[in-house]
Amino acid sequence: MKVTSLSLRNYRNYPEVDLSTDHRVNVFIGQNAQGKTNLLEAIYMLALTKSHRTSKDKELIRWGEDRATLAASAERKYGDCRLQLDVTNQGKKARINGLEQRKLSEYIGTLNVVLFAPEDLEIVKGSPGVRRRFLDMEIAQVHPSYLHSLSQYHKVLVQRNNFLKSGQAHKPANEALLSVWDEQLATYGSKIMLRRQGFITKLQAWAETVHRGIAGGGERLEVGYAPSLEMAGAEEETVLFDRFMIKLTQTKEQELRRGATLVGPHRDDLSFRINGKDAYSFGSQGQQRTAALSLKLAEIELIKEETGEYPVLLLDDVLSELDRHRQTQLIETFRSKVQTFITTTGVEGIRMESLDDVRLFRVNEGAVDDRPE
């Protein structure tokens, strides 16, 4: 998979930009706050229709304008395509080869990306919410239907929480209404949890192999799923649904007191263990960073396994954050098989001599100089 061109109109600080990006490695160089990350964010948006930096669409539209348009041409194993995403204050519209997609879930998965930013180095010791977002974004790329279940689940969750907070749930006459939300929550929640479990099982296999190579074979990384509801390995959706409903019954009184839903995928987490010890509590900073790097490299291989081709890799100012050994491991991974976009304030911290087919772009105040160096 390869992005061969990128065009932006009134996106962030870019009034207009058209870039040819058909090189194996594309490096955006510039000082901070010039718009380098905006370019990577645009590619991420074209893949997932969401920003990794904000949930507010209006922040993506250039000041004083009412619409932002992002477009890219992509080469894929199963056919080239032209992607376009229009962003307004009323929402987003996505097109593939000029045809508007009825649902964003029908568009997602056309372009696959893996983003690696400095904050991802904190994924091991960050909040559970960060890890759930990581899961959701990666699963959605290879299983677009997952987004539908996730969206429906969160709608039910908001309604159920509002009902619990209102105090109306204490009235016997309203028990039937709560039961309806319980069934919907368990229906969508079971689908989400089973998909997450399967994804993490595959991710663990790849992460363990990658980590062994980076750490020199002296450490074993285990990535595990930590759901809020007990799961007994791979099981039928109906079995998990029944267990979900039982758990909601058991926690009902506690939920009524606290005014919040206490069971479900919105409370899931990931666990990381190195040689059997919890990496969050007992891992050194170096071990935690190696685990995070292993996870990202495992993503690349897992997407290849699921889709039949490698994703595009986006490295947002991350190479300078890695020591020489980890940088070498990352470069060796993408140099021969993955198209990569890199942002950096300077090439001094990057082993440029080890990269092939490189194009440098200078970024300054929302303008990109794409003349060959």
DOPA-35068 format. One record per residue (C-alpha): chain; x, y, z. Coordinates in Angstrom, 3 decimals. Layout:
# residues N
@kette->A px->X py->Y pz->Z
...
END
This chain:
# residues 373
@kette->A px->0.000 py->0.000 pz->0.000
@kette->A px->1.310 py->3.418 pz->-0.960
@kette->A px->0.109 py->7.033 pz->-0.925
@kette->A px->1.297 py->8.580 pz->-4.181
@kette->A px->-0.166 py->12.074 pz->-3.796
@kette->A px->-1.686 py->14.298 pz->-1.130
@kette->A px->-3.849 py->17.404 pz->-1.644
@kette->A px->-5.240 py->19.700 pz->1.039
@kette->A px->-7.583 py->22.677 pz->0.824
@kette->A px->-8.201 py->24.906 pz->3.879
@kette->A px->-7.005 py->22.204 pz->6.223
@kette->A px->-5.499 py->23.430 pz->9.526
@kette->A px->-2.864 py->26.030 pz->8.534
@kette->A px->-2.766 py->24.972 pz->4.866
@kette->A px->-4.740 py->27.115 pz->2.415
@kette->A px->-3.662 py->24.859 pz->-0.445
@kette->A px->-1.052 py->22.178 pz->-0.954
@kette->A px->-0.494 py->19.476 pz->-3.576
@kette->A px->2.305 py->16.972 pz->-3.043
@kette->A px->3.707 py->14.051 pz->-4.984
@kette->A px->4.505 py->11.430 pz->-2.335
@kette->A px->5.329 py->8.317 pz->-4.338
@kette->A px->8.722 py->7.769 pz->-2.697
@kette->A px->9.390 py->4.963 pz->-0.243
@kette->A px->10.325 py->7.451 pz->2.502
@kette->A px->8.916 py->10.988 pz->2.653
@kette->A px->10.491 py->13.282 pz->5.262
@kette->A px->8.853 py->16.552 pz->6.335
@kette->A px->11.420 py->18.890 pz->7.888
@kette->A px->10.634 py->22.093 pz->9.757
@kette->A px->10.606 py->23.861 pz->13.076
@kette->A px->7.823 py->23.260 pz->15.582
@kette->A px->4.342 py->24.723 pz->14.917
@kette->A px->4.917 py->25.019 pz->11.147
@kette->A px->2.459 py->22.283 pz->10.101
@kette->A px->4.509 py->19.084 pz->9.830
@kette->A px->2.214 py->17.040 pz->12.030
@kette->A px->-0.822 py->18.410 pz->10.183
@kette->A px->0.364 py->16.594 pz->7.053
@kette->A px->0.581 py->13.256 pz->8.868
@kette->A px->-2.741 py->13.935 pz->10.557
@kette->A px->-4.287 py->14.487 pz->7.118
@kette->A px->-3.138 py->11.045 pz->5.925
@kette->A px->-4.441 py->9.531 pz->9.171
@kette->A px->-7.769 py->11.318 pz->8.598
@kette->A px->-7.996 py->9.956 pz->5.057
@kette->A px->-7.579 py->6.451 pz->6.468
@kette->A px->-9.804 py->6.607 pz->9.543
@kette->A px->-11.949 py->9.760 pz->9.075
@kette->A px->-10.850 py->10.774 pz->12.592
@kette->A px->-7.995 py->12.847 pz->13.928
@kette->A px->-5.635 py->11.404 pz->16.508
@kette->A px->-5.329 py->14.885 pz->18.050
@kette->A px->-8.863 py->16.255 pz->18.376
@kette->A px->-12.483 py->15.146 pz->18.345
@kette->A px->-13.700 py->18.580 pz->17.174
@kette->A px->-14.030 py->18.772 pz->13.397
@kette->A px->-14.107 py->22.579 pz->13.396
@kette->A px->-10.474 py->22.601 pz->14.565
@kette->A px->-9.501 py->20.926 pz->11.292
@kette->A px->-10.935 py->23.710 pz->9.130
@kette->A px->-8.719 py->26.695 pz->8.376
@kette->A px->-9.701 py->29.840 pz->10.246
@kette->A px->-12.354 py->31.835 pz->8.401
@kette->A px->-13.358 py->28.972 pz->6.084
@kette->A px->-16.411 py->26.695 pz->6.233
@kette->A px->-14.930 py->23.549 pz->4.679
@kette->A px->-11.718 py->21.567 pz->4.518
@kette->A px->-11.017 py->19.063 pz->1.751
@kette->A px->-8.436 py->16.291 pz->1.949
@kette->A px->-7.603 py->14.001 pz->-0.966
@kette->A px->-5.021 py->11.349 pz->-1.798
@kette->A px->-4.239 py->8.798 pz->-4.457
@kette->A px->-3.314 py->5.371 pz->-3.187
@kette->A px->-1.761 py->2.314 pz->-4.803
@kette->A px->-3.122 py->-0.926 pz->-3.420
@kette->A px->-2.657 py->-4.585 pz->-4.165
@kette->A px->-6.321 py->-4.919 pz->-5.108
@kette->A px->-6.644 py->-1.737 pz->-7.180
@kette->A px->-5.595 py->1.906 pz->-7.058
@kette->A px->-8.036 py->4.488 pz->-5.779
@kette->A px->-8.654 py->8.174 pz->-5.131
@kette->A px->-9.797 py->9.094 pz->-1.629
@kette->A px->-11.478 py->12.332 pz->-0.628
@kette->A px->-12.775 py->13.591 pz->2.706
@kette->A px->-14.786 py->16.805 pz->3.050
@kette->A px->-14.990 py->18.240 pz->6.564
@kette->A px->-17.601 py->20.842 pz->7.589
@kette->A px->-19.128 py->21.933 pz->10.864
@kette->A px->-22.101 py->19.723 pz->9.985
@kette->A px->-20.034 py->16.577 pz->9.594
@kette->A px->-17.881 py->14.655 pz->7.131
@kette->A px->-18.444 py->13.148 pz->3.701
@kette->A px->-16.123 py->10.502 pz->2.279
@kette->A px->-15.642 py->9.534 pz->-1.345
@kette->A px->-13.831 py->6.673 pz->-3.066
@kette->A px->-13.100 py->7.305 pz->-6.743
@kette->A px->-15.641 py->10.139 pz->-6.680
@kette->A px->-18.474 py->8.045 pz->-5.232
@kette->A px->-19.825 py->9.241 pz->-1.884
@kette->A px->-19.996 py->6.479 pz->0.720
@kette->A px->-23.296 py->6.119 pz->2.574
@kette->A px->-21.544 py->5.317 pz->5.825
@kette->A px->-18.058 py->6.157 pz->7.033
@kette->A px->-17.721 py->2.519 pz->8.101
@kette->A px->-17.963 py->1.574 pz->4.409
@kette->A px->-15.044 py->3.888 pz->3.647
@kette->A px->-12.673 py->2.986 pz->6.491
@kette->A px->-10.228 py->0.226 pz->5.602
@kette->A px->-9.574 py->1.468 pz->2.070
@kette->A px->-6.284 py->2.941 pz->3.280
@kette->A px->-4.480 py->1.383 pz->6.243
@kette->A px->-2.016 py->3.331 pz->8.375
@kette->A px->-0.003 py->2.870 pz->11.543
@kette->A px->0.805 py->6.071 pz->13.414
@kette->A px->3.722 py->6.241 pz->15.842
@kette->A px->4.045 py->9.463 pz->17.850
@kette->A px->6.028 py->10.362 pz->20.995
@kette->A px->2.936 py->9.890 pz->23.157
@kette->A px->2.734 py->6.268 pz->21.960
@kette->A px->5.956 py->5.596 pz->23.854
@kette->A px->3.818 py->6.153 pz->26.946
@kette->A px->1.173 py->3.604 pz->25.996
@kette->A px->2.439 py->1.075 pz->28.530
@kette->A px->2.172 py->3.478 pz->31.473
@kette->A px->-0.560 py->5.747 pz->30.117
@kette->A px->-4.253 py->5.685 pz->30.976
@kette->A px->-6.610 py->2.816 pz->30.049
@kette->A px->-8.449 py->5.251 pz->27.772
@kette->A px->-5.322 py->5.648 pz->25.642
@kette->A px->-5.034 py->1.897 pz->25.240
@kette->A px->-8.729 py->1.480 pz->24.398
@kette->A px->-8.414 py->4.142 pz->21.700
@kette->A px->-5.383 py->2.304 pz->20.318
@kette->A px->-7.429 py->-0.895 pz->20.152
@kette->A px->-10.454 py->0.737 pz->18.564
@kette->A px->-8.539 py->2.531 pz->15.821
@kette->A px->-6.512 py->-0.510 pz->14.797
@kette->A px->-9.378 py->-2.998 pz->14.866
@kette->A px->-11.580 py->-0.637 pz->12.826
@kette->A px->-9.068 py->-0.628 pz->9.978
@kette->A px->-9.171 py->-4.381 pz->9.484
@kette->A px->-12.779 py->-4.944 pz->10.618
@kette->A px->-14.841 py->-1.865 pz->9.618
@kette->A px->-18.061 py->-3.396 pz->11.009
@kette->A px->-16.477 py->-3.058 pz->14.459
@kette->A px->-17.079 py->0.701 pz->14.245
@kette->A px->-20.836 py->0.168 pz->13.972
@kette->A px->-20.912 py->-1.944 pz->17.121
@kette->A px->-18.719 py->0.587 pz->18.916
@kette->A px->-20.874 py->3.537 pz->17.863
@kette->A px->-24.104 py->1.818 pz->18.885
@kette->A px->-22.598 py->0.728 pz->22.189
@kette->A px->-21.585 py->4.273 pz->23.122
@kette->A px->-25.037 py->5.631 pz->22.216
@kette->A px->-26.671 py->3.107 pz->24.530
@kette->A px->-24.060 py->3.760 pz->27.210
@kette->A px->-24.766 py->7.523 pz->27.207
@kette->A px->-28.532 py->6.947 pz->27.403
@kette->A px->-28.185 py->4.381 pz->30.173
@kette->A px->-25.823 py->6.563 pz->32.216
@kette->A px->-28.137 py->9.575 pz->31.894
@kette->A px->-31.017 py->7.393 pz->33.061
@kette->A px->-29.039 py->6.130 pz->36.048
@kette->A px->-28.021 py->9.675 pz->37.003
@kette->A px->-31.578 py->10.998 pz->36.733
@kette->A px->-32.792 py->8.901 pz->39.643
@kette->A px->-35.698 py->7.577 pz->37.540
@kette->A px->-34.184 py->4.098 pz->37.459
@kette->A px->-35.104 py->3.624 pz->41.152
@kette->A px->-38.810 py->3.594 pz->40.309
@kette->A px->-40.304 py->0.112 pz->39.771
@kette->A px->-42.265 py->1.382 pz->36.764
@kette->A px->-39.018 py->2.146 pz->34.940
@kette->A px->-37.340 py->-1.234 pz->35.437
@kette->A px->-38.512 py->-2.406 pz->32.019
@kette->A px->-36.816 py->0.566 pz->30.354
@kette->A px->-33.541 py->-0.217 pz->32.097
@kette->A px->-33.853 py->-3.847 pz->30.980
@kette->A px->-34.092 py->-2.738 pz->27.343
@kette->A px->-30.867 py->-0.756 pz->27.661
@kette->A px->-29.237 py->-3.683 pz->29.458
@kette->A px->-29.980 py->-5.986 pz->26.521
@kette->A px->-28.690 py->-3.479 pz->23.978
@kette->A px->-25.558 py->-2.836 pz->26.027
@kette->A px->-24.862 py->-6.565 pz->26.321
@kette->A px->-25.577 py->-7.165 pz->22.615
@kette->A px->-23.097 py->-4.603 pz->21.294
@kette->A px->-20.687 py->-5.001 pz->24.191
@kette->A px->-20.311 py->-8.741 pz->23.572
@kette->A px->-19.460 py->-8.150 pz->19.908
@kette->A px->-16.830 py->-5.554 pz->20.837
@kette->A px->-15.207 py->-7.710 pz->23.517
@kette->A px->-14.949 py->-10.785 pz->21.309
@kette->A px->-13.400 py->-8.747 pz->18.511
@kette->A px->-10.915 py->-7.162 pz->20.924
@kette->A px->-10.001 py->-10.536 pz->22.361
@kette->A px->-9.288 py->-12.013 pz->18.934
@kette->A px->-7.256 py->-8.989 pz->17.869
@kette->A px->-5.108 py->-9.018 pz->21.003
@kette->A px->-4.469 py->-12.743 pz->20.699
@kette->A px->-2.965 py->-12.174 pz->17.243
@kette->A px->-1.182 py->-9.001 pz->18.331
@kette->A px->0.451 py->-10.836 pz->21.235
@kette->A px->1.988 py->-13.408 pz->18.903
@kette->A px->3.554 py->-10.728 pz->16.705
@kette->A px->4.594 py->-8.470 pz->19.609
@kette->A px->6.394 py->-11.291 pz->21.393
@kette->A px->8.400 py->-12.123 pz->18.264
@kette->A px->9.288 py->-8.489 pz->17.523
@kette->A px->10.199 py->-7.769 pz->21.136
@kette->A px->12.500 py->-10.764 pz->21.305
@kette->A px->14.458 py->-9.359 pz->18.364
@kette->A px->14.758 py->-5.858 pz->19.847
@kette->A px->15.595 py->-6.984 pz->23.362
@kette->A px->18.092 py->-9.576 pz->22.171
@kette->A px->16.154 py->-12.607 pz->23.350
@kette->A px->16.654 py->-11.925 pz->27.052
@kette->A px->13.104 py->-10.750 pz->27.679
@kette->A px->9.625 py->-12.051 pz->26.925
@kette->A px->6.774 py->-9.602 pz->26.344
@kette->A px->3.190 py->-10.637 pz->27.017
@kette->A px->0.301 py->-8.468 pz->25.860
@kette->A px->-3.011 py->-9.425 pz->27.414
@kette->A px->-6.639 py->-8.383 pz->27.292
@kette->A px->-8.023 py->-7.161 pz->30.631
@kette->A px->-11.795 py->-6.915 pz->30.166
@kette->A px->-14.111 py->-5.650 pz->32.879
@kette->A px->-16.116 py->-8.844 pz->32.448
@kette->A px->-14.606 py->-12.294 pz->32.889
@kette->A px->-13.981 py->-14.129 pz->29.629
@kette->A px->-13.099 py->-17.796 pz->29.403
@kette->A px->-10.999 py->-17.777 pz->26.247
@kette->A px->-12.685 py->-17.924 pz->22.849
@kette->A px->-16.404 py->-18.483 pz->23.392
@kette->A px->-19.769 py->-18.062 pz->21.716
@kette->A px->-21.295 py->-14.609 pz->21.561
@kette->A px->-24.513 py->-15.888 pz->23.155
@kette->A px->-22.572 py->-17.225 pz->26.147
@kette->A px->-20.817 py->-13.904 pz->26.666
@kette->A px->-24.142 py->-12.059 pz->26.280
@kette->A px->-25.679 py->-14.143 pz->29.078
@kette->A px->-22.673 py->-13.512 pz->31.325
@kette->A px->-22.879 py->-9.786 pz->30.563
@kette->A px->-26.558 py->-9.698 pz->31.565
@kette->A px->-25.872 py->-11.575 pz->34.792
@kette->A px->-23.072 py->-9.136 pz->35.677
@kette->A px->-25.380 py->-6.158 pz->35.059
@kette->A px->-27.902 py->-7.706 pz->37.435
@kette->A px->-25.216 py->-8.245 pz->40.075
@kette->A px->-23.975 py->-4.649 pz->39.867
@kette->A px->-27.397 py->-3.002 pz->39.531
@kette->A px->-27.627 py->-1.626 pz->43.079
@kette->A px->-24.076 py->-0.282 pz->42.940
@kette->A px->-24.759 py->1.362 pz->39.584
@kette->A px->-27.927 py->2.993 pz->40.940
@kette->A px->-25.961 py->4.456 pz->43.844
@kette->A px->-23.137 py->5.735 pz->41.649
@kette->A px->-25.236 py->6.757 pz->38.650
@kette->A px->-22.901 py->5.087 pz->36.149
@kette->A px->-22.508 py->1.874 pz->34.166
@kette->A px->-19.759 py->-0.183 pz->35.790
@kette->A px->-19.550 py->-3.137 pz->33.399
@kette->A px->-18.592 py->-3.235 pz->29.730
@kette->A px->-15.904 py->-2.547 pz->27.119
@kette->A px->-15.720 py->1.128 pz->28.148
@kette->A px->-13.825 py->-0.143 pz->31.196
@kette->A px->-11.502 py->-2.567 pz->29.376
@kette->A px->-7.730 py->-2.343 pz->29.462
@kette->A px->-4.563 py->-3.963 pz->28.145
@kette->A px->-1.879 py->-5.557 pz->30.276
@kette->A px->1.855 py->-5.732 pz->29.573
@kette->A px->4.172 py->-8.178 pz->31.302
@kette->A px->7.922 py->-8.548 pz->30.800
@kette->A px->9.337 py->-11.844 pz->32.024
@kette->A px->6.159 py->-12.324 pz->34.007
@kette->A px->6.254 py->-8.952 pz->35.790
@kette->A px->3.862 py->-6.073 pz->35.254
@kette->A px->5.638 py->-3.606 pz->32.942
@kette->A px->3.624 py->-0.665 pz->34.291
@kette->A px->4.730 py->-1.152 pz->37.884
@kette->A px->8.098 py->-2.855 pz->37.563
@kette->A px->9.429 py->-2.111 pz->34.086
@kette->A px->12.210 py->0.412 pz->33.541
@kette->A px->11.643 py->3.329 pz->31.164
@kette->A px->13.774 py->1.530 pz->28.575
@kette->A px->11.712 py->-1.645 pz->28.908
@kette->A px->8.466 py->0.296 pz->28.633
@kette->A px->9.663 py->2.063 pz->25.493
@kette->A px->10.818 py->-1.208 pz->23.952
@kette->A px->7.412 py->-2.734 pz->24.709
@kette->A px->5.651 py->0.236 pz->23.061
@kette->A px->7.906 py->0.012 pz->20.001
@kette->A px->7.286 py->-3.731 pz->19.768
@kette->A px->3.551 py->-3.109 pz->19.880
@kette->A px->3.704 py->-0.637 pz->16.989
@kette->A px->5.886 py->-2.892 pz->14.849
@kette->A px->3.542 py->-5.783 pz->15.632
@kette->A px->0.650 py->-3.653 pz->14.333
@kette->A px->2.348 py->-3.429 pz->10.955
@kette->A px->2.703 py->-7.196 pz->10.663
@kette->A px->-0.809 py->-7.870 pz->11.942
@kette->A px->-2.402 py->-5.529 pz->9.395
@kette->A px->-0.381 py->-7.270 pz->6.675
@kette->A px->-1.662 py->-10.621 pz->7.929
@kette->A px->-5.280 py->-9.421 pz->7.978
@kette->A px->-5.401 py->-7.410 pz->4.726
@kette->A px->-2.718 py->-8.977 pz->2.543
@kette->A px->-0.561 py->-5.837 pz->2.281
@kette->A px->1.494 py->-3.599 pz->4.505
@kette->A px->0.014 py->-0.343 pz->5.830
@kette->A px->1.523 py->3.114 pz->5.448
@kette->A px->3.674 py->4.078 pz->8.446
@kette->A px->3.456 py->7.577 pz->9.938
@kette->A px->6.315 py->8.587 pz->12.268
@kette->A px->5.553 py->11.895 pz->13.961
@kette->A px->8.835 py->13.219 pz->15.362
@kette->A px->9.491 py->9.864 pz->16.993
@kette->A px->12.914 py->8.865 pz->15.651
@kette->A px->14.644 py->11.547 pz->17.705
@kette->A px->12.951 py->10.084 pz->20.800
@kette->A px->14.566 py->6.674 pz->20.303
@kette->A px->18.108 py->5.687 pz->21.136
@kette->A px->20.396 py->4.359 pz->18.405
@kette->A px->19.499 py->0.714 pz->18.955
@kette->A px->15.719 py->1.208 pz->18.880
@kette->A px->15.963 py->3.590 pz->15.931
@kette->A px->17.931 py->0.953 pz->14.028
@kette->A px->15.257 py->-1.662 pz->14.757
@kette->A px->12.511 py->0.654 pz->13.519
@kette->A px->14.352 py->1.692 pz->10.357
@kette->A px->15.208 py->-1.901 pz->9.483
@kette->A px->11.525 py->-2.746 pz->9.750
@kette->A px->10.224 py->-0.159 pz->7.323
@kette->A px->13.137 py->0.436 pz->4.954
@kette->A px->12.327 py->-2.439 pz->2.608
@kette->A px->8.582 py->-3.046 pz->2.828
@kette->A px->6.569 py->-0.126 pz->4.239
@kette->A px->6.046 py->3.333 pz->2.773
@kette->A px->6.892 py->5.779 pz->5.537
@kette->A px->6.171 py->9.438 pz->6.281
@kette->A px->8.456 py->11.085 pz->8.848
@kette->A px->8.306 py->14.483 pz->10.539
@kette->A px->11.411 py->15.954 pz->12.136
@kette->A px->12.985 py->19.300 pz->13.020
@kette->A px->16.229 py->18.184 pz->11.377
@kette->A px->17.825 py->15.141 pz->9.801
@kette->A px->20.759 py->15.152 pz->12.241
@kette->A px->19.044 py->12.647 pz->14.521
@kette->A px->18.089 py->10.272 pz->11.726
@kette->A px->20.339 py->7.687 pz->10.106
@kette->A px->19.651 py->8.962 pz->6.602
@kette->A px->22.381 py->6.809 pz->5.100
@kette->A px->20.340 py->3.719 pz->5.909
@kette->A px->17.244 py->4.911 pz->4.022
@kette->A px->16.476 py->4.209 pz->0.362
@kette->A px->14.317 py->6.205 pz->-2.069
@kette->A px->13.982 py->9.265 pz->0.167
@kette->A px->12.294 py->12.599 pz->-0.625
@kette->A px->12.780 py->15.615 pz->1.660
@kette->A px->10.120 py->18.316 pz->2.029
@kette->A px->10.704 py->21.646 pz->3.786
@kette->A px->7.716 py->22.888 pz->5.783
@kette->A px->7.389 py->26.529 pz->6.809
@kette->A px->4.270 py->28.394 pz->7.959
@kette->A px->1.761 py->26.263 pz->6.109
@kette->A px->3.768 py->26.018 pz->2.899
@kette->A px->5.667 py->22.969 pz->1.645
@kette->A px->8.711 py->23.182 pz->-0.599
@kette->A px->8.773 py->19.854 pz->-2.427
@kette->A px->11.647 py->20.589 pz->-4.734
@kette->A px->14.194 py->17.748 pz->-4.724
@kette->A px->17.175 py->18.340 pz->-2.450
END
